[in-house]
Amino acid sequence: MTPHRRGTRPAAPWSPGLASALVPGLGQLLNREWVKGIALAAVGGLAIATEVTTGHYADLSGYTPRTHGGFFVRGVWGLVTLGTQPRTMTVAGLSPGDHSIVLMVNGIIAVLVLALLAAITAWSVRDAMRTRRRVLATGQRLAAGEWARSVRHTAFPYLVLAPTLVLLLFVTALPVIFGVLIAFTDYSSDNLPPMQLVEWVGLANFRQLLGAGAWGGTFFGVLGWTVLWAVLATATTYALGFLQAVLVSSRRVRFPRLWRSIFFLPWAVPAMISALVFRSMFNGQFGPISQALVDWGVTPERVMWLTDPSSPWLARIVALLVNLWLGFPYFMALISGALTNISASYYEAARIDGASAIQQVRHLTLPIVLRATAPLIVLSFVANFNNFGVIYFLTQGGPANPDYRYAGNTDILITWLYKLTLDNGLYDIASVMSILIFLIVGTFSVWSLRRSKAFSDA
């Protein structure tokens, strides 16, 4: 450590912090931390150079952020305004103008970079003030080598995690922010840039989707079926998986490994392939199931399982049965593992007390298994809430419902969201849907996991 010179009075602790807030790295230079100060100054200089070189600051006459601003100024301006000049078709092609979506993306990137720079600045201010306090208290400064060793010992995990954090910020956070912001605009197939400008509309899309009109009726109708679908799909697969696991684990069953291997087959086959096969089997015109029912005299004519608008519950029940076939092996595997951790002494004590086999399963096996698999039940509910594959590849949302907007009787929120975006180009409404789905699923997951005893120490 380098002792502080006698006869000189260092500045107050707040002055280096203020200097770093005004000029990056200046506080560190005032504290005579040359390497750290030069590095922070280089970061600030790079940000300024980026703004200057990407802008038009040589001639400031008639300055506007749109015409003169660089990466940061024009980015923030574009995010706020989404452009002011649409492009038009001329004899020479498209005229110069603004592309609202490009401006939004560039603006988000600029804001994220500015947030990183603000975080670095806040750290430099705190570091400069902390260093000055140490100098005032001890009269000593850390040399560059000593500071590097101190950082290596105390902040090494953060240095390793920082690149991943930055990558996640731009790869994950940027699309999420973009999707959220679209919900507050009028971006749709009827208002596509660059020929038209996208505008901020506030909560208009939320009011339209959650209102009392056709959109509101469709949303709440699809939401009700989605919740019911998720509950029934999770409950049925868990119940059958539990039953199969208990039966296969019974000492009376011979060749249990063979039975487990057979029951795992539905899980091994890709769900999309199975859904398409079942779609062909339940085809009302050419499917073998409808033909067999007619040949056996069970029904007078073919049953339109998936397309009869007068009997939408036929398609819903078929979807639940197909999901049951695809989903029960997952829970059977999990519950089979949980059963191996139950001590045989528990069952021996229960038999001594006179408990029947059904009572043992109800009062001993089921509570222990539920406690061990409660988080997985929540995850299964969330997966079924967004179970796009079974619904879309089996029924494609049908049968049609004339009272719904772009949705059928078996559509769940995620399949309706798919239709709104790729089939109809209603990106603004679809963005609102994605936000609502996140809020519903996130709220339920947090609530159920907090109430569950699976993560408690007791």
PyMOL commands that set and color helices and strands:
alter all, ss='L'
color gray80, all
select helices_A, chain A and resi 14-22+26-30+34-54+65-68+71-81+100-138+144-154+156-182+204-210+214-248+256-263+265-268+271-281+288-295+312-339+344-352+357-385+388-394+413-423+427-451
alter helices_A, ss='H'
color red, helices_A
select strands_A, chain A and resi 2-3+89-90+93-94+140-141
alter strands_A, ss='S'
color yellow, strands_A
deselect
rebuild
show_as cartoon
